[in-house]
């Protein structure tokens, strides 16, 4: 019977060791996170312009002639990407919306009438919020 108290003591000591290890690891991780945060802030301060990242091509020190060429390339790229995004939206938005509507109809098929009303209400609220968010984003772009 003497082994039972000894086992309890060993178990208690092991719990203390595990707990202490967790505390030590926690402090070490916290210190590391703070150090990384400070490094990120320093990098952010040196690598940003007005809260935005400085393009890599500017970081290599191009001369004015090179910057003129680069600006032309970037402008062309932005126009091409804008066209690609418009084409994508025209091609896929109707299919995407049809799939969402099909899913909603299928879900309503398994709900009772009271649940359908609540579901429709939640969908309407969500769609309204998304429309408002889209409107704010469009205003920000202008």
C-alpha positions, 0 to 999 in steps of 0.5 A: 500500500505504500506505493499508492501515496508514492504514485500520487506524489509522482503524479502530482510532481509530473503535473507540476512539471508539465504545467511549468513547462507549458508556462515557460513555453508560453512565455517563450512563444509570447516573446517570439511573437513580440519580436516578430511583430517588431520586425514586421513593423520595422520592415513595414516602415521601410517597405511601404509608401502611404500604407501600401507596399512599395513595388519591387521594381521601385526597390531596385532603383530604376532611372527615370527612363526605366520608370517611364517604361515600367509605368507604361507596362504596369498601366497596360497590365492593369487595363488587361486585368480589368478586362479579364475581370469584366470578362470573368464576371460576365461569363461566370456570375450568371452561372454562379448566381443560378447555382446559389439559387438552385441550392437555396431552392433545394434547401427549402425543399426539406424545410417546413413552411415556418422554416422556409419563411425564416430562411427567406428572411435570413437570405434577404437580410444577407443579400441586403448587407452584401448589396450595401457592402458592394455599394460602399466598395464601388463608392470607394473606387470612385 
